[in-house]
Amino acid sequence: MPRPDPFGKILAVTVKVGLSRLSVALHGAAGIVAIRTFPTPQRERPEEVVRLLEGLWPGRFPGEVPGALVSVVPDLTPVLLREWRRIFGRSLESFDGSRAPFPIDYRPAASLGADRTAAVWGACSLLGGQLGESFMVADFGTHTVTTVLCRGRLVGGAILPGISLMQGAIGAGRVLGGATSSGRSGDGWMKTRDLRRVSALGGGTREGVLSGTVLGTVAAVEGLRQRAEKESGTPLSLVLTGGLSPLLARFFSGAPEVSRALLHHGARCFLLE
């Protein structure tokens, strides 16, 4: 008797290309059923893209399954689109933020990163009941990015160096051993064990760097939310996303919503809603 398919029926596939990480998610009727994350390939080395795509779940991309691409690396986008079509026999659809179910007040609108729009769209879809029409998404990746939806309109936000970038900038990355200023090295990303060393009273140089980068980032996001609330005159719920969000949630006051893959949920909405 054949073993039941643990994934079930796949309805969509979404691909996110960031500055340091590329992730691919498979979506079923109940949401994301599987997700894989890789270092972002180099455009100059298309063979890296080919190996990555050919190594994904075999047989999971029948021709009728639609796919969406959310990319903030323009130079890599055409390479990935070409190889995806060649390998899987179907084109990915590039995410178009103008189809989002909320107005975008950003100037110029085309300069708003697709990842930010997709994350807000995902938050509206998954958590709209809890968040309402005014909230801030804080995305923790290569950069720490906040995006505000105020009274149902995407109005902007802030962009900070990400935690690994900051760690790589301090002592040229030598203090923590492995952090790089480029943010591309996986060795520089915060690990769960590092949380044991995070204290505002860091008792050593390493502990001080962790305190400054982790707690400093948390304080920055909380301060930005307070300023955005004051400027808009509207309370803003907070939702955390991105690879580091589950590790950082404990350091925030209150109990922010956490959904690591909001961008992929938003890309699914773009495809299927």
C-alpha positions in Angstrom: 0.0 0.0 0.0 1.5 3.4 -1.0 2.6 5.7 1.8 0.4 8.7 2.1 1.8 12.0 0.8 2.9 14.1 3.9 2.4 17.3 1.9 -1.0 16.6 0.5 -2.1 18.6 -2.6 0.2 21.5 -3.4 -1.7 24.6 -4.4 1.1 27.1 -4.9 4.8 27.6 -4.5 6.4 30.9 -3.5 10.0 32.0 -3.8 11.7 34.8 -1.9 15.1 36.1 -2.9 16.8 38.3 -0.3 20.2 39.8 -0.1 21.6 36.9 1.9 18.8 34.2 1.9 16.6 32.5 -0.7 13.6 30.6 0.6 11.0 28.4 -1.2 7.7 27.5 0.3 5.1 24.9 -0.7 1.5 25.9 0.1 -1.4 23.5 0.7 -5.0 24.2 1.6 -4.2 24.9 5.3 -1.1 27.1 4.6 2.6 26.4 4.3 3.4 22.7 4.4 7.1 22.9 3.8 9.8 25.6 3.4 13.5 25.4 2.6 16.1 28.2 3.0 19.5 28.6 1.3 22.2 31.2 1.0 21.3 33.5 -1.9 23.3 32.3 -5.0 25.6 34.6 -7.0 24.3 35.9 -10.3 27.8 35.4 -11.8 27.5 31.7 -11.0 24.2 30.5 -12.6 25.2 26.9 -11.9 24.5 27.6 -8.2 20.9 28.5 -9.1 20.6 25.3 -11.2 21.9 23.1 -8.3 19.6 24.8 -5.8 16.5 24.4 -7.9 17.2 20.8 -9.0 17.8 19.9 -5.4 14.3 21.0 -4.2 11.6 18.5 -3.4 11.5 16.2 -6.5 8.2 15.9 -8.2 6.5 18.7 -6.2 5.9 21.1 -9.1 3.4 19.7 -11.5 2.7 22.1 -14.4 -0.6 23.3 -13.0 0.8 24.6 -9.8 1.3 28.4 -9.9 4.3 30.1 -8.4 5.2 33.6 -7.3 8.6 35.3 -7.0 9.3 38.0 -4.5 12.8 39.3 -5.1 14.9 42.3 -3.9 17.9 41.2 -5.9 17.2 42.5 -9.4 20.4 41.2 -11.0 19.5 37.6 -9.9 15.8 37.7 -10.8 16.1 37.0 -14.6 18.6 34.1 -14.0 16.2 32.5 -11.5 13.1 33.0 -13.7 14.9 31.5 -16.7 16.2 28.5 -14.8 12.9 27.9 -13.0 11.0 27.8 -16.3 13.6 25.5 -17.9 13.6 23.0 -14.9 9.9 23.0 -13.9 8.2 23.9 -17.2 6.2 26.8 -15.8 7.0 30.5 -15.3 7.1 32.2 -11.9 4.9 35.3 -11.6 6.8 38.3 -10.3 5.0 39.8 -7.3 3.1 43.0 -8.1 2.4 45.1 -5.0 -0.1 47.2 -6.9 -2.6 44.3 -6.6 -2.5 44.4 -2.8 -5.8 45.0 -1.1 -4.6 48.3 0.5 -3.5 51.6 -1.0 0.2 52.4 -0.9 1.3 55.9 0.1 5.0 55.6 -0.7 7.0 57.9 -2.9 7.9 56.7 -5.5 5.7 53.6 -5.1 8.0 51.6 -7.4 10.8 52.0 -4.9 9.0 50.1 -2.1 10.5 46.7 -1.7 8.2 43.9 -2.9 9.2 42.0 0.3 7.7 44.8 2.5 4.4 44.8 0.6 4.2 41.0 0.6 4.8 40.9 4.4 2.0 43.4 5.1 -0.3 41.5 2.8 0.5 38.3 4.6 -0.2 40.0 8.0 -3.5 41.3 6.8 -4.5 37.8 5.6 -3.3 35.8 8.6 -3.7 38.1 11.5 -6.1 40.8 10.3 -8.6 40.1 13.0 -6.0 40.6 15.8 -4.1 43.5 14.2 -6.9 45.6 12.7 -6.2 48.3 10.1 -3.2 49.9 11.9 -0.1 47.9 12.7 3.7 47.7 12.2 5.5 44.7 10.7 9.1 44.4 11.9 11.1 42.1 9.6 14.4 40.7 10.9 16.8 39.6 8.2 19.9 41.0 6.6 18.3 44.3 7.4 15.8 45.1 10.1 12.8 46.7 8.3 9.7 48.2 9.7 6.6 48.8 7.6 3.5 50.5 8.8 -0.1 50.0 7.8 -2.1 53.0 9.2 -5.9 53.1 8.9 -5.7 50.6 6.1 -3.0 52.4 4.0 0.7 51.4 3.7 2.5 54.6 4.6 6.2 53.6 5.0 8.6 52.7 7.8 12.3 52.5 8.6 15.3 50.4 7.5 18.2 49.6 9.8 21.2 47.4 9.5 20.3 43.8 10.5 21.8 42.2 13.6 24.3 40.1 11.7 25.4 43.3 9.8 26.0 45.1 13.0 27.8 42.2 14.6 30.1 42.1 11.5 30.8 45.8 11.7 32.0 45.6 15.3 35.7 44.7 15.4 35.5 43.6 11.7 33.4 40.6 12.9 36.3 39.2 15.0 34.6 39.7 18.4 31.9 37.1 17.7 34.0 35.0 15.3 32.4 34.5 11.9 30.1 37.5 11.6 30.8 39.3 8.4 30.0 42.9 7.2 28.3 41.5 4.1 25.7 39.5 6.1 26.2 36.6 3.7 27.9 34.2 6.1 25.7 31.9 8.0 28.3 31.9 10.9 27.4 35.5 11.6 23.7 34.8 12.3 22.5 34.7 15.9 21.9 31.3 17.2 19.6 30.1 20.0 22.6 29.5 22.4 23.6 33.2 22.0 20.4 34.3 23.8 21.8 33.0 27.1 24.4 35.7 26.9 22.1 38.6 26.1 21.9 41.0 29.0 21.9 44.8 29.2 24.7 44.3 31.8 27.0 42.4 29.4 29.9 41.2 31.5 32.4 40.9 28.7 33.2 42.1 25.2 31.3 39.3 23.5 28.4 39.7 25.8 28.4 43.5 25.2 28.3 43.0 21.4 25.3 40.7 21.8 23.6 43.1 24.1 24.1 46.1 21.9 23.1 44.3 18.7 20.2 42.3 20.0 18.7 44.5 22.7 19.6 47.6 20.7 17.6 46.3 17.7 14.7 45.5 19.9 14.8 49.0 21.5 15.1 50.6 18.1 12.0 48.8 16.8 10.0 49.6 20.0 11.1 53.2 19.8 10.2 53.5 16.1 6.7 52.1 16.8 6.2 54.7 19.6 7.3 57.5 17.2 5.1 56.2 14.4 2.1 56.1 16.8 2.8 59.7 17.9 3.2 60.9 14.3 0.1 59.1 13.0 -2.0 59.6 16.1 -2.9 55.9 15.9 -2.0 52.9 18.1 -0.1 50.3 16.2 -0.1 46.6 16.9 3.3 44.9 16.4 4.0 41.8 14.4 7.4 40.2 14.0 8.6 38.3 11.0 11.7 37.0 9.3 14.2 34.4 10.3 15.2 35.9 13.7 11.7 36.8 14.8 11.0 33.7 17.0 14.3 34.3 18.8 13.8 38.0 19.4 10.1 37.9 20.5 11.0 37.2 24.2 12.8 40.6 24.4 9.9 42.7 23.4 7.5 44.3 25.9 4.0 43.0 25.6 3.3 40.0 23.5 3.8 40.8 19.8 2.4 38.5 17.2 5.1 36.4 15.5 4.8 34.8 12.1 8.2 33.9 10.5 7.0 33.6 6.9 4.6 36.5 6.4 6.2 37.3 3.1 5.4 33.8 1.7 1.8 34.1 3.0 1.5 37.4 1.2 2.9 36.0 -2.0 0.3 33.2 -1.8 -2.4 35.8 -1.5 -1.1 37.5 -4.6 -1.4 34.2 -6.5 -4.6 32.8 -5.3 -6.9 35.6 -4.0 
